[in-house]
């Protein structure tokens, strides 16, 4: 009668042989490409520059890499860049480039204002008002009373239909996911009628 060690040895040889004869694993297949700004606060500026904006309520700043993420340094944002007016301190904003204009839209995740850039990230930032206009003097507390706020816990804006429509997914606790929708580059907004919820278990 052969010892258990013999059977263990034979089994290990069979496993090694099976692994050698197995088909090679297929290459990963790309099924979708997320936006470059998939993470809140993260923005690809060009082929080499990446920025990550903080969500501070004080003097805004950002991390920047000009070698595709190999090295980083902290920089102060210009005075024209708005601080966090949203519901959670330190929560980074969601910033996305408009593919039609090359400018940027910025929203704060919870209860923040909608800002549109004029002249890029380091140019002017204008706040969207409740009547679909742009307000340059958003630092004035009285003017801020008329600025547009989008509800819910928001993700990053997504441009669809060749850039003609902006969608911002959001959810309220237990209410499923809906979308803030703009068809004029972020000036006026409506909410999708139906929400998306998880199927029952």
C-alpha positions as CSV (number, residue, x, y, z in Angstrom):
1,X,0.0,0.0,0.0
2,X,1.4,3.3,-1.0
3,X,1.9,6.0,1.6
4,X,-0.3,9.2,1.7
5,X,2.9,11.2,0.9
6,X,3.1,9.4,-2.5
7,X,-0.5,10.4,-3.4
8,X,0.2,14.1,-2.3
9,X,3.3,14.1,-4.5
10,X,1.4,12.7,-7.5
11,X,-1.4,15.1,-7.1
12,X,0.9,18.1,-7.0
13,X,2.6,16.9,-10.2
14,X,-0.8,16.6,-11.9
15,X,-1.7,20.1,-10.8
16,X,1.5,21.5,-12.2
17,X,1.0,19.7,-15.5
18,X,-2.6,20.9,-15.7
19,X,-1.5,24.5,-15.1
20,X,1.2,24.3,-17.8
21,X,-1.4,23.0,-20.4
22,X,-4.1,25.4,-19.5
23,X,-5.1,28.1,-22.0
24,X,-3.5,31.5,-21.3
25,X,-5.8,34.0,-19.6
26,X,-7.4,36.4,-22.0
27,X,-6.2,40.0,-22.2
28,X,-8.4,42.4,-20.2
29,X,-11.1,43.9,-22.4
30,X,-12.0,47.6,-22.1
31,X,-15.8,47.9,-21.9
32,X,-16.1,51.5,-20.9
33,X,-13.8,54.5,-20.1
34,X,-14.7,56.7,-17.1
35,X,-14.3,60.4,-17.4
36,X,-10.8,61.7,-16.5
37,X,-12.4,63.6,-13.6
38,X,-14.1,60.6,-12.2
39,X,-13.0,61.4,-8.6
40,X,-14.4,64.5,-7.0
41,X,-11.8,67.3,-6.9
42,X,-9.7,65.6,-9.6
43,X,-9.2,67.4,-12.9
44,X,-7.0,66.5,-15.9
45,X,-5.9,69.9,-17.2
46,X,-3.9,68.6,-20.2
47,X,-1.8,65.6,-21.3
48,X,0.6,66.1,-18.5
49,X,-1.1,68.2,-15.8
50,X,-3.5,66.8,-13.1
51,X,-5.0,68.8,-10.3
52,X,-6.9,67.9,-7.1
53,X,-8.8,70.7,-5.5
54,X,-9.5,70.7,-1.7
55,X,-12.9,71.4,-0.2
56,X,-11.7,73.9,2.4
57,X,-14.0,76.7,3.5
58,X,-10.9,79.0,4.0
59,X,-8.3,79.9,1.4
60,X,-8.8,77.3,-1.5
61,X,-5.8,75.3,-2.6
62,X,-5.0,72.3,-4.8
63,X,-2.4,69.6,-5.4
64,X,-0.9,69.7,-8.8
65,X,1.3,67.3,-10.9
66,X,2.8,68.4,-14.2
67,X,4.3,65.0,-14.9
68,X,1.2,62.8,-15.0
69,X,1.1,62.1,-11.3
70,X,4.8,61.2,-10.6
71,X,5.4,64.3,-8.4
72,X,3.0,66.7,-6.7
73,X,3.1,70.1,-5.0
74,X,0.5,72.1,-3.1
75,X,-0.5,75.5,-4.6
76,X,-2.9,78.3,-3.5
77,X,-5.8,78.8,-5.8
78,X,-6.3,82.3,-7.3
79,X,-8.7,84.7,-5.4
80,X,-11.2,84.2,-8.2
81,X,-11.6,80.5,-7.3
82,X,-14.5,80.0,-4.8
83,X,-14.2,78.2,-1.5
84,X,-16.5,75.4,-0.3
85,X,-20.0,76.7,0.3
86,X,-21.5,73.2,0.4
87,X,-22.9,71.1,3.3
88,X,-19.8,69.2,4.4
89,X,-16.5,71.0,5.4
90,X,-13.4,69.7,3.5
91,X,-15.5,67.8,0.9
92,X,-13.8,68.3,-2.5
93,X,-16.0,69.7,-5.3
94,X,-16.8,67.9,-8.5
95,X,-15.2,69.7,-11.5
96,X,-15.7,68.7,-15.1
97,X,-14.7,70.2,-18.4
98,X,-17.4,71.2,-20.9
99,X,-16.4,69.5,-24.2
100,X,-18.0,72.2,-26.3
101,X,-16.5,75.3,-24.7
102,X,-13.4,74.0,-22.9
103,X,-14.6,75.7,-19.8
104,X,-15.4,74.0,-16.5
105,X,-18.5,73.4,-14.3
106,X,-18.1,73.0,-10.6
107,X,-20.6,71.7,-8.0
108,X,-20.3,71.0,-4.3
109,X,-21.5,67.5,-3.3
110,X,-24.2,68.6,-0.9
111,X,-26.1,71.8,-1.1
112,X,-23.4,73.8,-2.8
113,X,-23.7,76.4,-5.6
114,X,-23.1,75.8,-9.3
115,X,-20.0,77.6,-10.7
116,X,-18.9,78.0,-14.3
117,X,-15.4,79.1,-15.3
118,X,-14.5,81.9,-17.7
119,X,-10.9,81.6,-18.8
120,X,-10.2,78.1,-17.5
121,X,-9.5,76.9,-14.0
122,X,-7.3,79.9,-13.1
123,X,-9.7,82.4,-14.7
124,X,-12.9,83.9,-13.3
125,X,-15.6,81.7,-11.7
126,X,-19.2,82.8,-12.1
127,X,-22.0,81.5,-9.9
128,X,-25.3,80.4,-11.5
129,X,-28.4,82.3,-10.1
130,X,-31.9,81.0,-9.4
131,X,-33.1,82.7,-12.6
132,X,-30.4,81.2,-14.9
133,X,-28.0,84.2,-14.9
134,X,-24.3,84.4,-14.0
135,X,-23.2,86.3,-10.8
136,X,-19.6,87.5,-10.6
137,X,-19.9,89.0,-7.1
138,X,-20.6,85.7,-5.3
139,X,-18.5,86.7,-2.3
140,X,-21.3,89.2,-1.3
141,X,-23.5,87.4,1.3
142,X,-26.6,89.2,0.0
143,X,-25.9,88.1,-3.6
144,X,-25.4,84.5,-2.4
145,X,-29.1,84.4,-1.3
146,X,-30.0,84.3,-5.0
147,X,-27.5,81.6,-6.1
148,X,-28.7,78.3,-7.4
149,X,-28.3,75.2,-5.1
150,X,-28.8,71.7,-6.3
151,X,-30.1,69.2,-3.8
152,X,-29.0,65.7,-2.9
153,X,-25.6,64.0,-2.5
154,X,-24.1,64.7,-5.9
155,X,-21.5,63.0,-8.0
156,X,-19.4,64.5,-10.9
157,X,-21.2,66.2,-13.8
158,X,-21.3,64.2,-17.0
159,X,-21.7,65.8,-20.5
160,X,-23.8,63.7,-22.9
161,X,-25.3,64.1,-26.3
162,X,-22.1,65.5,-27.7
163,X,-21.8,68.0,-24.8
164,X,-25.3,69.4,-25.3
165,X,-26.7,68.1,-22.0
166,X,-25.2,68.0,-18.5
167,X,-26.3,65.3,-16.0
168,X,-25.4,65.2,-12.4
169,X,-26.3,62.0,-10.6
170,X,-27.6,62.5,-7.0
171,X,-29.4,60.6,-4.3
172,X,-31.2,61.3,-1.1
173,X,-31.0,58.6,1.6
174,X,-33.3,55.8,0.6
175,X,-34.8,57.6,-2.3
176,X,-32.8,56.1,-5.1
177,X,-30.7,57.9,-7.7
178,X,-32.0,60.8,-9.8
179,X,-30.4,63.3,-12.1
180,X,-30.1,67.1,-12.2
181,X,-30.4,67.9,-15.9
182,X,-29.3,71.0,-17.8
183,X,-29.6,71.6,-21.5
184,X,-27.9,75.0,-21.6
185,X,-24.5,74.4,-20.2
186,X,-25.5,74.6,-16.5
187,X,-27.5,77.8,-16.4
188,X,-30.9,76.2,-15.8
189,X,-31.8,72.9,-14.2
190,X,-34.5,70.3,-13.8
191,X,-34.7,67.0,-12.0
192,X,-35.4,63.7,-13.7
193,X,-38.9,62.4,-13.1
194,X,-38.1,58.8,-12.1
195,X,-35.4,57.5,-9.7
196,X,-33.2,54.4,-10.1
197,X,-33.3,52.0,-7.2
198,X,-31.6,48.7,-6.5
199,X,-33.8,45.7,-7.3
200,X,-35.3,43.9,-4.3
201,X,-33.2,41.1,-2.8
